[in-house]
Amino acid sequence: MKRLADRPAFWGWLFITPWLAGFLGFTAGPMLASLWLSFYKYDLVNLEYVGLENYRRLPLDPLFWKALSNTFAYAFISVPLGVAGSLMIALLLNQKVRGIPLFRTLFYIPSLVPSVAAAILWQWVFNAENGALNLGLGFLGLPTPQWLQDERFTLPAFVLMSLWGVGGARMVIFLAGLQGISETYYEAARLDGASHRQQFWHVTLPLLSPVMFFNLVLGLIGAFQIFTQAYIMTGGGPNNASLFYAIYLFRTAFEQFKLGKASALAWVLFAILLVFTLIQFRASKKWVHYEGGEA
């Protein structure tokens, strides 16, 4: 033991043991169990090996494609809008004006609201009769849609709600990235006669591209896992217009008790996210620029 105690690696492993035990017991263990269950037909009572049958039957379920299309549409609309909105707010909050710490705090506070509370709040905002949004639209003489009752407007409502988080963590990360850009780059650009717009396109965006890439990757992963808001506000309705992939998985597992099929759904989602993440990493070589190196 004395010989082990003299080794730095021993103390390193000792200190990470609690985290390692938690990871193995609550993350890696359940993941491996779900992979194993995906090859079985399991309803909490009966366990029957079916091989790849759970995966083969997924494309035959119309709800699988409905959930997938809803999730794709939500992710590929909300994420670019959210990233662009967070960048715009970060640019505004990066100005050297009086009281800027207060403004930064005010923009960040909404992101601290728990997702359940935010869903209930937005449910009132989208209320067709006396919701704040329709009252404002009516005052302006604009149409007042049935946001959460009309399937044509349900997905746009969730996209609009996703912009609630533009002042949250993404904004803070963008703000940190902006403050990490040396002023010497802007001085050199001004000496070359670059306008503010040219400085933004040719200095700020290239140097901020690693941060933008990071936010895009995490944003896409998070958008594909949307659950709480839709589950509370619409339950997947109306007419499955807000049936996102995570809700479909939840229903399969905890309402229909098809745990084998639900495990297969989880691993299909993992595969989809892995593919899109790898695509983003490969595409990043063409547009992400690291200071002093290549992407």
N, C-alpha and C positions, 0 to 999 in steps of 0.2 A: 504493500500500500504506500509506503514511503517513497518507493521508486516511482509509482504512478503519480503521486502527489507532486513530484518534482517536474512533471511534464505539463506544459501549458495546454496541450490538447485535452488532457484529463479534465481540467477545470472548465474548458470550453464546452465539452460534452456534458459535464455535470450541470452547468448553468442553463443549457438549452433543453435539458431533460423534461421539465414541466411542459414547455411548448411542444416538444417532440411527442410526448405522450398524448397531449391534446390533439395534435395533428393526426397521429395514427388512429386515435380512438374516435374522433369526431369528423374527420375529413377523409383521409385516405381509406380508412376501414369501410365507412359507408359507401364510398365510391366503388371500391372493389366488390362490395356486397351487391350493389345495384347492377354492376356489370355481370355478375354471376346470375342474378335474378332475371336479367333480360333474356336469358336462354330458357326460362321456365314459365309455365303457366301457374300463377300463384295468386290465391284469393284470401290469404290469411289462414286458410284451413287446408286446402289441397295444394300439393306441390308436384308438378308434372313437367318433365323435361320435354321441350318442344324444339330445341335447337334454334334456328334462325327464323322460326315461324312468326314470332312477334315482330321482327323487322320486316318480313315479307308482307304482312297484313297491313302495315301502316299506310302504304299508298292506296289501299283499297277503301280506306275510311275517308269520306268527303270532309269530315270535320278536321282531319289532319291537314288537308290542303287549305281549308278556310282559316284555321289558326295560323298556319305558316304564312299565308298571304297577308293576313292582318298584321302579323308581327313584322314582316318584311317592309310593308308599307309604312308602318309607324316608325320603324328604326331608320329607314333611309330618307324620311322626311324630317323627323324630329332631331336627329343627331346633327346634320349639317346646320339646321337653323339654330340649334342650341349652341354649337361651337362658335358660329358666327356671332350670335348675340353675346356670348360670354367674352369674346375677343373685343367687341365694340365697347362693352361696359368697362373692360379692363383698360382699354385705351383712354376712356374718359377719366377713369379713376387714377390714371398714371400721371395726370397733369399736376403741376406744382401750383395749386391754388389754395386759398385759405379754407380751412375746415375739411380738407380732403379725408382725414382719418374718420370723421363722423359719417361722411358719405359712403366710405368703404364699409363701415359697420352696418349702415342702414341697408345697403344692397346685399350684404351677406346674411342678415338676420332671417329672411324668409326660408333659406335653405336649412335652418335649424329646426323648422317645424316638422314634427314626425309625419311620416307618409300617410298614416291613417287620418290624422287631424287635417292634413292638407287635402286629402280626398274628400272628406266631409265638407270642408270649406268650399272646394270647387264644385261639389254637388249643389250647393246653394247658389254659387255664382252662375251655374248653367241651368238653374231652374227656369222652366219655360214661362211661368206666370209672373213671378216676382223676383227673379234672379237679377243680380247686379248687371250682368252682361246684356241681357235682353232689355232691361230698363234703359240702359245707355243707348242701345241701338234704336229703341222706340223713340227716345227723345230726339235722336238725329233723323228720324223718319226712315230708318232702314228696316229691312225685314227682320223679324224675330224668330229664328228657327227653334224647333224642338230639339235642342242639342243632344240630349241623352235618350230621347224617345224615337227620334227619326234616324234610321240606320245610315242615311246619307251624310249626316252631320256628326255621327258619333266618333268616328276616327279623327276628323279635324278637331273635335273638341279635346281629345286626348293629346293631340299634337300641340294645340294651343296651351293646354295645361302643362305640358313638358317644359315650356318656356319659363315656368315658375322658378326653375332651378338655374337660370342663366347667371345669376349673381352668386352662385355657390362655389363649390370647390374648383370647378373649371375656371371661373373668373380669377380666383386666387392664384391658380397655377399660371394662368396667362399673365397676371400682374407680376408674379415673381420672374417670369421669363422676360417681360419687358424691362424690369429693373435690372436684369442681368446683362442687358445689352450696353456695351460701353458707349459713352457719349462721343468718343473719338470717331466712331463710324459716321455719326451724324455731322460732326464738324467737317470731316473729309468730304461728305456729300454736299454740304452747303458751299464749301470752297469750290467744288466742281459745278456749282450753279443748280443743284437739284432742288426742285420745289418740294413742298410738304408731301404732296401726293407721290412724287417720285421717291422720296425718302421712305415712305410707307411701303411702296411696292418693291423697291430694290434694296432696302436695308432692313426694315422691321420684319416683313414677312419671311424673307429667307432665314434670318437669324432666329425667328420665332418658330420655324417649321418643326423642329424636334418637339416643342411643347404642343404644337397643333396636332402632330402625329400621335403623341401620347393621349391627348384628350379624345381624338377620334377613335382610337383603339378601345379605350375604356368606355367611351360613350356608346359605341356599338354593342359591346358586350352587355352593358347595363340595359340598353333599350330592348335587346332580345329577351331579357328576363323580366319585363314589366308584368306585374301581378297585382300588387296591393290596390292601386288606384282603380283598376278595372273591376276587380273582385268586389270592392266596396260600393262603387258608384253604379255599376250596371250589371255585375254578375256575369258578364260575357255577352249580354244582349245589347240592343234589341235584335232579334233574328240573327244572333251570333256575329253582329257587326263589331263587337269588341271582344270576341273570343280570341285572346292572344294565346301564344303557345304555352306559357306557364299555367294559364287557367285551364287549358285543355289537359295538360299533364296532371294538374291537381284533381280535376274531375275524374280522370281515369284512375288515379291512385286511391283517392279518399272518398269518392262518391260511388264509383263502380267497383272498387276494390280489385282492379286488374293491375296488380303490382308488377307483374312481369312486363306487361305492355307499357306501363308507366316508366319502368326502368329503361326499356328500349327507347322510349321517347326522350328520356333524359340524355342518353348517349348519342342520339341523333342530333339533339341540340348542341351537345359538346362538339360533335364532328362539324356541324355548320359553323359554329363560332371559331373553331380551329382553322377551318378553311379560309374564312374571311380574314382572320388575323394574319395568316400566312400570306394571303394576297396583299394585305396592307403593308406588311413588312417588305414584300418583294417590290411593290410599287413605290415604297418610300425611297428606294435608291435613286429614283428619278426626280424627286421634288424635296426631299428632306436634306438640309445642308447643316452639317455640324461645324462649328467654329474650329478651325485648325485641323479639319479632317473630312472624311467622306462619310456618307450615310451607310 
